Amino acid sequence: MKIGILSDTHGYLDDQIFPFFEDCDELWHAGDIGTVAVIEKLETFKPLRAVFGNIDESRIRWNYPENQLFVCAGLKVFMTHIGGSPPRYNPRTRAIIEKEKPAIFVCGHSHILKVMKDSKYDLLFINPGSAGNQGIHRIKTVLRFSVTSAVPGDLEILELGKRY
């Protein structure tokens, strides 16, 4: 199974993501989608799992939850927009991680690309950075990875260029 992850599009979708995500089985959007048009374009391209972010309007919030908990290719996944990062998760996120014990935790919000193993909670932390043009980041990023026999691997990052 191959997964594409993006976050913080803020209403902007770079055309470079489509060839990069072409072989992905599904996409995960970790919030701050920005517009319904972004969601519609992603949904017509690939199966999509998403959460709303702090800038998302009610039409997006009606269709996507604050948290997603699901199993993908044998791995339990928790995705939310504002989560913090190891070792400083926010209290809401930490409580869910401690209760649900996901193998993968995905969030956005910081606009900072970060992927790391969290040994304390035995999970893979993923923040794909920001794919949009608004925020503090300098380079727009997305990522993809594969899951084989319930083990994530083959992580690849696409730099979409400077934000403007």
C-alpha positions as protocol buffer text, in pm:
chain_id: "A"
residue {
  index: 1
  type: MET
  ca { x: 0 y: 0 z: 0 }
}
residue {
  index: 2
  type: LYS
  ca { x: 129 y: 346 z: -87 }
}
residue {
  index: 3
  type: ILE
  ca { x: 16 y: 660 z: 100 }
}
residue {
  index: 4
  type: GLY
  ca { x: 55 y: 1028 z: 7 }
}
residue {
  index: 5
  type: ILE
  ca { x: 42 y: 1286 z: 287 }
}
residue {
  index: 6
  type: LEU
  ca { x: -3 y: 1661 z: 270 }
}
residue {
  index: 7
  type: SER
  ca { x: -112 y: 1940 z: 501 }
}
residue {
  index: 8
  type: ASP
  ca { x: -166 y: 2313 z: 523 }
}
residue {
  index: 9
  type: THR
  ca { x: -265 y: 2371 z: 161 }
}
residue {
  index: 10
  type: HIS
  ca { x: -456 y: 2685 z: 266 }
}
residue {
  index: 11
  type: GLY
  ca { x: -661 y: 2677 z: -54 }
}
residue {
  index: 12
  type: TYR
  ca { x: -366 y: 2616 z: -288 }
}
residue {
  index: 13
  type: LEU
  ca { x: -292 y: 2289 z: -466 }
}
residue {
  index: 14
  type: ASP
  ca { x: 34 y: 2264 z: -662 }
}
residue {
  index: 15
  type: ASP
  ca { x: 0 y: 2056 z: -980 }
}
residue {
  index: 16
  type: GLN
  ca { x: 334 y: 1884 z: -902 }
}
residue {
  index: 17
  type: ILE
  ca { x: 164 y: 1671 z: -637 }
}
residue {
  index: 18
  type: PHE
  ca { x: -44 y: 1477 z: -890 }
}
residue {
  index: 19
  type: PRO
  ca { x: 240 y: 1291 z: -1066 }
}
residue {
  index: 20
  type: PHE
  ca { x: 411 y: 1239 z: -728 }
}
residue {
  index: 21
  type: PHE
  ca { x: 94 y: 1086 z: -581 }
}
residue {
  index: 22
  type: GLU
  ca { x: -5 y: 896 z: -897 }
}
residue {
  index: 23
  type: ASP
  ca { x: 96 y: 554 z: -761 }
}
residue {
  index: 24
  type: CYS
  ca { x: -54 y: 615 z: -416 }
}
residue {
  index: 25
  type: ASP
  ca { x: -353 y: 408 z: -307 }
}
residue {
  index: 26
  type: GLU
  ca { x: -487 y: 689 z: -90 }
}
residue {
  index: 27
  type: LEU
  ca { x: -410 y: 1041 z: 29 }
}
residue {
  index: 28
  type: TRP
  ca { x: -416 y: 1182 z: 382 }
}
residue {
  index: 29
  type: HIS
  ca { x: -462 y: 1556 z: 438 }
}
residue {
  index: 30
  type: ALA
  ca { x: -369 y: 1672 z: 790 }
}
residue {
  index: 31
  type: GLY
  ca { x: -581 y: 1988 z: 794 }
}
residue {
  index: 32
  type: ASP
  ca { x: -590 y: 2355 z: 701 }
}
residue {
  index: 33
  type: ILE
  ca { x: -733 y: 2251 z: 367 }
}
residue {
  index: 34
  type: GLY
  ca { x: -855 y: 2603 z: 299 }
}
residue {
  index: 35
  type: THR
  ca { x: -1124 y: 2558 z: 35 }
}
residue {
  index: 36
  type: VAL
  ca { x: -1382 y: 2305 z: -76 }
}
residue {
  index: 37
  type: ALA
  ca { x: -1224 y: 2321 z: -424 }
}
residue {
  index: 38
  type: VAL
  ca { x: -902 y: 2165 z: -286 }
}
residue {
  index: 39
  type: ILE
  ca { x: -1101 y: 1881 z: -129 }
}
residue {
  index: 40
  type: GLU
  ca { x: -1301 y: 1820 z: -446 }
}
residue {
  index: 41
  type: LYS
  ca { x: -987 y: 1803 z: -660 }
}
residue {
  index: 42
  type: LEU
  ca { x: -817 y: 1559 z: -420 }
}
residue {
  index: 43
  type: GLU
  ca { x: -1131 y: 1343 z: -384 }
}
residue {
  index: 44
  type: THR
  ca { x: -1166 y: 1303 z: -760 }
}
residue {
  index: 45
  type: PHE
  ca { x: -797 y: 1207 z: -787 }
}
residue {
  index: 46
  type: LYS
  ca { x: -759 y: 947 z: -509 }
}
residue {
  index: 47
  type: PRO
  ca { x: -942 y: 810 z: -205 }
}
residue {
  index: 48
  type: LEU
  ca { x: -896 y: 1074 z: 66 }
}
residue {
  index: 49
  type: ARG
  ca { x: -884 y: 1077 z: 444 }
}
residue {
  index: 50
  type: ALA
  ca { x: -869 y: 1424 z: 597 }
}
residue {
  index: 51
  type: VAL
  ca { x: -915 y: 1623 z: 915 }
}
residue {
  index: 52
  type: PHE
  ca { x: -1015 y: 1986 z: 945 }
}
residue {
  index: 53
  type: GLY
  ca { x: -769 y: 2247 z: 1058 }
}
residue {
  index: 54
  type: ASN
  ca { x: -804 y: 2570 z: 1250 }
}
residue {
  index: 55
  type: ILE
  ca { x: -859 y: 2781 z: 934 }
}
residue {
  index: 56
  type: ASP
  ca { x: -1115 y: 2550 z: 774 }
}
residue {
  index: 57
  type: GLU
  ca { x: -1470 y: 2672 z: 722 }
}
residue {
  index: 58
  type: SER
  ca { x: -1785 y: 2493 z: 833 }
}
residue {
  index: 59
  type: ARG
  ca { x: -1843 y: 2314 z: 499 }
}
residue {
  index: 60
  type: ILE
  ca { x: -1510 y: 2136 z: 543 }
}
residue {
  index: 61
  type: ARG
  ca { x: -1572 y: 2073 z: 914 }
}
residue {
  index: 62
  type: TRP
  ca { x: -1909 y: 1908 z: 833 }
}
residue {
  index: 63
  type: ASN
  ca { x: -1741 y: 1656 z: 605 }
}
residue {
  index: 64
  type: TYR
  ca { x: -1415 y: 1591 z: 789 }
}
residue {
  index: 65
  type: PRO
  ca { x: -1362 y: 1541 z: 1163 }
}
residue {
  index: 66
  type: GLU
  ca { x: -1106 y: 1693 z: 1397 }
}
residue {
  index: 67
  type: ASN
  ca { x: -952 y: 1349 z: 1454 }
}
residue {
  index: 68
  type: GLN
  ca { x: -923 y: 1041 z: 1237 }
}
residue {
  index: 69
  type: LEU
  ca { x: -849 y: 702 z: 1394 }
}
residue {
  index: 70
  type: PHE
  ca { x: -828 y: 416 z: 1146 }
}
residue {
  index: 71
  type: VAL
  ca { x: -635 y: 106 z: 1048 }
}
residue {
  index: 72
  type: CYS
  ca { x: -445 y: 112 z: 721 }
}
residue {
  index: 73
  type: ALA
  ca { x: -251 y: -187 z: 592 }
}
residue {
  index: 74
  type: GLY
  ca { x: -241 y: -335 z: 941 }
}
residue {
  index: 75
  type: LEU
  ca { x: -125 y: -16 z: 1114 }
}
residue {
  index: 76
  type: LYS
  ca { x: -334 y: 192 z: 1352 }
}
residue {
  index: 77
  type: VAL
  ca { x: -320 y: 558 z: 1250 }
}
residue {
  index: 78
  type: PHE
  ca { x: -418 y: 872 z: 1439 }
}
residue {
  index: 79
  type: MET
  ca { x: -441 y: 1196 z: 1243 }
}
residue {
  index: 80
  type: THR
  ca { x: -530 y: 1546 z: 1367 }
}
residue {
  index: 81
  type: HIS
  ca { x: -427 y: 1895 z: 1264 }
}
residue {
  index: 82
  type: ILE
  ca { x: -285 y: 2049 z: 1584 }
}
residue {
  index: 83
  type: GLY
  ca { x: -91 y: 1788 z: 1776 }
}
residue {
  index: 84
  type: GLY
  ca { x: 251 y: 1915 z: 1876 }
}
residue {
  index: 85
  type: SER
  ca { x: 549 y: 1689 z: 1818 }
}
residue {
  index: 86
  type: PRO
  ca { x: 767 y: 1451 z: 2017 }
}
residue {
  index: 87
  type: PRO
  ca { x: 822 y: 1492 z: 2305 }
}
residue {
  index: 88
  type: ARG
  ca { x: 585 y: 1791 z: 2339 }
}
residue {
  index: 89
  type: TYR
  ca { x: 241 y: 1678 z: 2228 }
}
residue {
  index: 90
  type: ASN
  ca { x: -46 y: 1896 z: 2339 }
}
residue {
  index: 91
  type: PRO
  ca { x: -253 y: 1746 z: 2625 }
}
residue {
  index: 92
  type: ARG
  ca { x: -549 y: 1647 z: 2401 }
}
residue {
  index: 93
  type: THR
  ca { x: -321 y: 1467 z: 2157 }
}
residue {
  index: 94
  type: ARG
  ca { x: -116 y: 1297 z: 2429 }
}
residue {
  index: 95
  type: ALA
  ca { x: -435 y: 1159 z: 2589 }
}
residue {
  index: 96
  type: ILE
  ca { x: -550 y: 1010 z: 2258 }
}
residue {
  index: 97
  type: ILE
  ca { x: -205 y: 862 z: 2186 }
}
residue {
  index: 98
  type: GLU
  ca { x: -190 y: 706 z: 2533 }
}
residue {
  index: 99
  type: LYS
  ca { x: -541 y: 561 z: 2501 }
}
residue {
  index: 100
  type: GLU
  ca { x: -537 y: 447 z: 2137 }
}
residue {
  index: 101
  type: LYS
  ca { x: -167 y: 354 z: 2098 }
}
residue {
  index: 102
  type: PRO
  ca { x: -134 y: 427 z: 1725 }
}
residue {
  index: 103
  type: ALA
  ca { x: 159 y: 302 z: 1520 }
}
residue {
  index: 104
  type: ILE
  ca { x: 156 y: 624 z: 1314 }
}
residue {
  index: 105
  type: PHE
  ca { x: 64 y: 976 z: 1425 }
}
residue {
  index: 106
  type: VAL
  ca { x: 10 y: 1238 z: 1151 }
}
residue {
  index: 107
  type: CYS
  ca { x: -45 y: 1609 z: 1210 }
}
residue {
  index: 108
  type: GLY
  ca { x: 13 y: 1943 z: 1043 }
}
residue {
  index: 109
  type: HIS
  ca { x: -18 y: 2303 z: 1168 }
}
residue {
  index: 110
  type: SER
  ca { x: 350 y: 2382 z: 1230 }
}
residue {
  index: 111
  type: HIS
  ca { x: 436 y: 2402 z: 855 }
}
residue {
  index: 112
  type: ILE
  ca { x: 760 y: 2222 z: 947 }
}
residue {
  index: 113
  type: LEU
  ca { x: 841 y: 1891 z: 779 }
}
residue {
  index: 114
  type: LYS
  ca { x: 931 y: 1639 z: 1047 }
}
residue {
  index: 115
  type: VAL
  ca { x: 936 y: 1259 z: 1047 }
}
residue {
  index: 116
  type: MET
  ca { x: 1074 y: 1074 z: 1345 }
}
residue {
  index: 117
  type: LYS
  ca { x: 1035 y: 767 z: 1561 }
}
residue {
  index: 118
  type: ASP
  ca { x: 885 y: 841 z: 1902 }
}
residue {
  index: 119
  type: SER
  ca { x: 1032 y: 569 z: 2124 }
}
residue {
  index: 120
  type: LYS
  ca { x: 828 y: 669 z: 2428 }
}
residue {
  index: 121
  type: TYR
  ca { x: 498 y: 591 z: 2253 }
}
residue {
  index: 122
  type: ASP
  ca { x: 642 y: 345 z: 1998 }
}
residue {
  index: 123
  type: LEU
  ca { x: 503 y: 534 z: 1700 }
}
residue {
  index: 124
  type: LEU
  ca { x: 613 y: 699 z: 1381 }
}
residue {
  index: 125
  type: PHE
  ca { x: 549 y: 1076 z: 1394 }
}
residue {
  index: 126
  type: ILE
  ca { x: 479 y: 1242 z: 1057 }
}
residue {
  index: 127
  type: ASN
  ca { x: 426 y: 1609 z: 981 }
}
residue {
  index: 128
  type: PRO
  ca { x: 447 y: 1661 z: 602 }
}
residue {
  index: 129
  type: GLY
  ca { x: 517 y: 2034 z: 635 }
}
residue {
  index: 130
  type: SER
  ca { x: 308 y: 2273 z: 429 }
}
residue {
  index: 131
  type: ALA
  ca { x: 201 y: 2229 z: 66 }
}
residue {
  index: 132
  type: GLY
  ca { x: 49 y: 2578 z: 47 }
}
residue {
  index: 133
  type: ASN
  ca { x: 172 y: 2931 z: 1 }
}
residue {
  index: 134
  type: GLN
  ca { x: 69 y: 3080 z: 335 }
}
residue {
  index: 135
  type: GLY
  ca { x: 270 y: 3046 z: 654 }
}
residue {
  index: 136
  type: ILE
  ca { x: 619 y: 3059 z: 799 }
}
residue {
  index: 137
  type: HIS
  ca { x: 776 y: 2783 z: 587 }
}
residue {
  index: 138
  type: ARG
  ca { x: 1011 y: 2864 z: 301 }
}
residue {
  index: 139
  type: ILE
  ca { x: 979 y: 2544 z: 97 }
}
residue {
  index: 140
  type: LYS
  ca { x: 648 y: 2367 z: 23 }
}
residue {
  index: 141
  type: THR
  ca { x: 661 y: 1992 z: 89 }
}
residue {
  index: 142
  type: VAL
  ca { x: 455 y: 1673 z: 66 }
}
residue {
  index: 143
  type: LEU
  ca { x: 557 y: 1313 z: 126 }
}
residue {
  index: 144
  type: ARG
  ca { x: 467 y: 957 z: 44 }
}
residue {
  index: 145
  type: PHE
  ca { x: 555 y: 620 z: 192 }
}
residue {
  index: 146
  type: SER
  ca { x: 465 y: 257 z: 154 }
}
residue {
  index: 147
  type: VAL
  ca { x: 344 y: -3 z: 400 }
}
residue {
  index: 148
  type: THR
  ca { x: 452 y: -363 z: 349 }
}
residue {
  index: 149
  type: SER
  ca { x: 361 y: -636 z: 599 }
}
residue {
  index: 150
  type: ALA
  ca { x: 243 y: -366 z: 845 }
}
residue {
  index: 151
  type: VAL
  ca { x: 585 y: -193 z: 832 }
}
residue {
  index: 152
  type: PRO
  ca { x: 617 y: 163 z: 695 }
}
residue {
  index: 153
  type: GLY
  ca { x: 909 y: 233 z: 464 }
}
residue {
  index: 154
  type: ASP
  ca { x: 1029 y: 390 z: 139 }
}
residue {
  index: 155
  type: LEU
  ca { x: 952 y: 742 z: 260 }
}
residue {
  index: 156
  type: GLU
  ca { x: 1001 y: 1007 z: -9 }
}
residue {
  index: 157
  type: ILE
  ca { x: 971 y: 1384 z: 16 }
}
residue {
  index: 158
  type: LEU
  ca { x: 881 y: 1616 z: -269 }
}
residue {
  index: 159
  type: GLU
  ca { x: 992 y: 1977 z: -240 }
}
residue {
  index: 160
  type: LEU
  ca { x: 743 y: 2186 z: -439 }
}
residue {
  index: 161
  type: GLY
  ca { x: 960 y: 2497 z: -443 }
}
residue {
  index: 162
  type: LYS
  ca { x: 948 y: 2820 z: -246 }
}
residue {
  index: 163
  type: ARG
  ca { x: 621 y: 2954 z: -117 }
}
residue {
  index: 164
  type: TYR
  ca { x: 511 y: 3283 z: -259 }
}
